[in-house]
Amino acid sequence: MTTTRPAIRLGLAVNAAQFTLLVVVNALVGGLLGTERTVLPLLADRVFHVPGHTAALTFIAAFGLTKAATNFFAGTLSDRYGRRPVLIAGWLVALPIPAMLIYAPNWGWIIAANVLLGVNQGLAWSTTVIMKIDLAGPHRRGLAMGLNEAAGYTAVAATALATGWLAAEYGLRPAPFLLAAAYVALGLGLSVFFVRETHDHARHEATHHAPVAAVSTREAFTRTSFREPALSAVSQAGLVNNLNDGLAWGLLPVLFAAHGISLTRIGVLAALYPGVWGLGQLITGPLSDRYGRKPFIVAGMLTQAAALTGFALATTFTAWALAAVALGAGTAMVYPTLLAAIGDVAHPSWRARSVGVYRLWRDGGFAVGALLAGLLADAFDIPTAIWAVAILTAASGVIVAVRMYETHRRSSTVGLEE
């Protein structure tokens, strides 16, 4: 007896079960990253006594460079071999990370663990983004990316808060990184046994677009990076966004500790920013489906610049908490709309590669931000580094305002939505 394959349909409602599963998987990806947000800068300072801010931030540079390169290849690999195998490979790479962080005898082990973390995040997070774009269809990409990024960064925030408490109660190691081991085991199990391939959804959507000539990976790179105005504006904004996140991750906990803030309160501050960022995307993603991508990106970059200025000027827990909320709000305006804009412009036949190129630039910002912030902090001080990054962030918002056109056009494409 022949079984008929169910018809492929695009949209959030008709793919709700698989979409929800991918949201959960991405929360686990974010949670793994969150185990480092509070603890690693303090490990560098208090356990390994790494000299200088630049040297201490090498773990972020290693993470950012590796993740950026892996993002690029994740798109190409998912087009060639399918999305699900790439997702599973990302979790397999993560298996040694918790043990390496717990038992690291020197700072070199921490850097090596962050190289693996960069590969994990590049493969797993990139693939969940691509899979959700595959499933969602063209009309609700902002909502889809809002849900995806909200899950990931809310998990980052919750884990940063939890690890701050665990470190205060039980020490910097091993307790905070036991959470990492649980996240890896659960993420790998869900991906192997329950996640289904979504590449056919992208192929189905492509049949509703005008035929296009085949686009090489090199061509996808040049279009996304330089030639296409909206895609290139989005790519530079993504880089600068993660440049300021690299500073926030690596230097702000050290700044707070230097002012006598307790570990528990540092955990609260480390969680506020990604927490507002994560939850805010549940609002900004859908709103960008209604009002367009460009206004949110421009306003978000300028809000981030203002928030960083607040960090540079503040000296109290309350003032830093307000700045963290503002930084999270600005990032929430930017993050899902940048990804949605890529989905708007790139054709389904090369969209996964375009997402990979964008994420190459965006996550390269971690390395640029860590190195720039570290060098400036060593040459001057941490507030000077924050001021410099605030100016760069404001300039990025101006570039988007000038170069980017509005990418979201609501259509009535038949057969694509529920």
N, C-alpha and C positions, 0 to 999 in steps of 0.2 A: 504494500500500500504506500503510495507516494504522499509525503507530507508537503504541504504548501507553506512556503516561507511567508510570514506575515509581511504585509506591505509596510514599507518604510515611510514614516510620517515624521515631520519636524514640528517642534513646539514643546514647551515646558510641560503642559498638561498631559499630553499623550506619552511623554517619556519621563513622567514624574518619578517612578521608582528608581530608574537607573540614574537620573539626574541627582536625586537625593543621595543615593549611595556615593556618587562622585563628590558631592558636597562634604559628606562625612570623611571620605578619603583625604580630601584636601585639608580638612581641619586637622587631621593627623599629621600631614606634611608640615603644616604651620606649627603645630604643637612641638614637633621635633626641633624646628628652628627656635621656638620660644624657650627651650631649655637652656639656651646659651645667653639670652638677652641680659639677664641680671647677673649671672654668675661669672662668665668668662672674663669680663674686664677686671673683676675683683680677684679672680685667680691669678691673672697676670701681675697684679699689683701686690697681692698679699702672700701668695704661695710660691710663685716662680720668680718674683722680684725682677720682672723684665725692665731693663733700664730705658727710660724715655718713652714718650707717647707714641712715636712712630713705630718703634719696635713692638710695643704692646699691641698695636693695631694690625700687626701682620696677619693675625688670624682672620680678620675681616677681609683684608686684601686677598688672602689665599682663597677664602670662600667666594668672594665676588668674582675674581678672575675665572675660577673653575666653573661657577654657576653660569657666568655669562657665556663661556665657550660651549658648555653643555646645552644651554638653551638653544643655541644655533643649530647644533646637531640633532636636538630632540625633534624639531620640526621636520627636518629632512628624513630622519629615521622613522618617524611616525607615518610619513607619506609612503615610505618604501616598505616597511614591515608591519604597519598597523599601530594603533595607539596603545592597545593593551600590553603588548610585549615590552614596549618602552616604559610604561608605568611600572610593570613588575620588575624590570631591570633596575629602576630607580630605588625600589625598596630593598632589593638584594644588596646593592652597594651600601645601603645604610646599616646593614647588620653589625659591622664591627664598631660603629661610632660610639655607642654608649660605653662599651668596655674601654675604648681608647681614652675617652674623657675621664673615666673614673680612675684608671690605673696609670695615666701618663706620668712618666718619671721626669720629664723635662718639657719645655715649651715647644720643642720640635714635634712632639707627639700631638699636641693640641693643633698645631698648624696642619699636620697630616690628617687629623680627624676632620678638620674644616675643609680640606680638599675633597674628602669623601662626601661631606655634607653638601658641598657645592654641586657635586655630581647628582646626589640624591634629589636636591631641590630643583636642579635644572631639568632632570628627566621627569620626576613625578609631578611637580607643580605645573610645568609647561604642558604636560600631557593632559592633566585634568582640565586646564584651560581650553586646550584644543578640543577635547571630547565634549565639553559643555557647549562650546560654539557649534560643534557638529549637531548636537541634539536640539539646540534652542531654536534654530531658524533665524531669519533676518530681523523680525519685528521686536524681539524681546532680548536682544543681546546685552543691552545695558543691565536689565534685571538679572540675566544669567551671570554676567561678570560681577555684579554687585553681590550676589549670593555666594559665588565662588570665592571672591577675595574677602568677603565678610567672614566666611567660615575660617579661612586660613589665618587671618590676622586677629580675629577674636580668640582663636586658639593660641596664637603667639602671645597675646595679652594675658589670657588666663594662666598660661604656663609660666610666663615671666613673673606673675604675681605669686603663683604657687611655689616656684623655685626660690623666690626671695624669702618666703616664709620657711621653707624647708632648710635653706642655708642658715637662716637665723637660729632655727631650732636644733639642727643636727650637723651643721658645718657645710662648707662649700662642696665637699665630696664625701661620700658617693650619692647621698640621698637625692639631690636635684636631678641627677642623670638616670636614676631608676625609672623616672617618668619617660625618658627618651627610649629606654628599652621596651617599655610597654607600647609606646606609640609605633615603634618599628614593627613589632610582632603583629599588632592589630592591623596596621596598614597593609603589610604583606599578605596576611590571611584574607582580607577583604578583596584585595586586588586579584589574587590567584583564583579564589573560589566564587566570587560574585560579580565582578565587573565584566561587562561585555564590550566587544569591539564596536566602535562608532564610525569607522572610516566610511562605511557604506552610506551613512547619512550625509556626509560631505559630498560623496559622488552623486547622491540623489539631488541635493540642492544644486549642484553644478548643471544638471540637465535643465534647470529652469533659468539659467543664465545664457546670454548669447555666447556662442562658441568663441574661444580665444586660442591663439597660438600657444604652444607649449612654452612654459617659462622655466628657464634653468634656475638652479640654486643661486648662481652668480647674479643673474638678472633680478631675482627676488631680493637679493641683498642690496644691490644698487638702487632699486626702486624704493625700498623701504628706508634705506639709510640717507639717500641724497636726492634722487630725482623727483619722486612724487611729493608734492608740497605738504599734504596733510600727514603722510606717513613719516616723512623726515622730521616734521615739527613734533610729532608724537614721540619719535625716537629720542630726540634731544631732551624733551621734557621728562621722559622716563629715566634717562641717565641722571639728570640733575635731581629728580625726586629721590632716587636711591643714593645719590651722593650725599644729600642731607640726612638720609636715614643711616648711612654708614657713620656719619659724625654722631648722630643721636645714640646709636648702638654702642660705639666705642668710647666716646668721651663723656657723655652726660653722666653715667654712673660714677665715673671718677670725679667729675666736678661736684656731684652731690656729696660723695664721701669726704671730699676735701673740706666741705662746709659742715661736717659733723652729722650728716643725715644717717640714721640707722639703716641697717640692712633691710628691715621690713619696709621702711618708708621708701628706700631706694627701689624695692620691688614694686611698690604702689606706683611710683613715678614712671618706672620702666613699663608698667602695664597700662597706664592711662592713655598714652599716645597710641599704641596699636589697638587698644580697646575701642577708643572713639573712632579710630580709622576703620576698624573692622565693622562695627555696628553701623557707622555712618554710611557705609556703602550700600546697605539695604535701602537707604533713602536715595542716595545720589545716583546709583545705577539706574533704577526705574525712571527717575526724573530726567535723566539724559535721553531716555527713549522718547520722552514727551517734548523736551525743550531743546535738545541738541547736545552735542558733545563739547563743542568749543567753549561755551560760556563757563562750564564747570572746570575745564582744564585751566583756563586763564585765571579764574577766580581762585582756584585751588592753589596754584603756584604762588600767587601773591599773598594768600593767607598763610602759607608755609613760611614765606619770607618774613612776614610780620611776627609769626610765632617764634622763629629763630632769634629775631631781635629781642623778644621777651626773655628768652633763655639767657642771652648775653647780658642783659641788664639786671636780671633777678638775682636775689641772694637768699630767698626764703622758700620753705617748702610750699606754701600757698601760691606764691607767684610762679614757681616752677610748675605746679600742678595746672594752673590756668594756661601757661604756655604749652604744656603737653596736650591739653584738650584742644587748643587752637591748632597745634601742629597736626593732631589726628584728624580734625575736621577738614583742614586743607588737603591732606593726603586722601581722605575719603572722597573729596570732589574729583580728584585726579585719577586715582588708580583704576577703577572699573571703566571709566570713560576712555582712557587711553587704549585699553584692550578692545573695548567695543568699537572704537574708531578704526582699529586695524581690521576687525571683522567687517566693518562697513565697506572699506575700500578694496581690500584684497579679494581677488576672485577665489572661489572655493578650491580651485585646482592648485593654487599656490599659497593659500591662506595659512596653512600650518607652517610653511617655511617663513612667511612674513611675520607670524607671531614669534617664531624662533629668533629672527633677526632683531625684532623690536626688543625682545627679552635679553638678547645679547648686549645691546646698548644699555638697556635699563639696569641690568644687574652688574654691568661693568662699572656703574656708578658706585657700587659698594667699595670697589677697590680704589677708584679715584677719590672718593670721599674719605676713606680711611687714611690713605697716604697724604692727601692734601691737608686734612685736619691734623694728622699727627705731626707733619712737618711744621705747620703754622703754630701748633701748640708748643712744640719744642723750641721754636725760634722766638716766640713771643709768649702767649699764654692761651688757655682754652677759650676765654671770651673773644679774643681776636680771631681764632679759627671759626667760631660761630658767626661773627660778623661777616667774615669773608664768604662763607657759605650762604648766608642770608642774601647778600648782594647777588651772588650767582643765581640763586633761586628766583629772585625778582626779575632778573634779566631773562631767564628762561620763559617766564610768563609773558613778557613783552614779545619775545620771538614767536610764541604761539599766536598771540593776538595779531601779529603782522603777517605771518606766513601761512597759517592753517586756514582752510575753508571749512565750513560745516559739512560733516560727512554723513549725518544721519538723514535719510530721506524715507519717510514712511510710505510704504507701497501696499498694493492689494494683490501681491503675487498669489496666484491660486495654487492650492495644494501644498503649501509649505507650512502653514500654521494650523493649530488645532481649531 
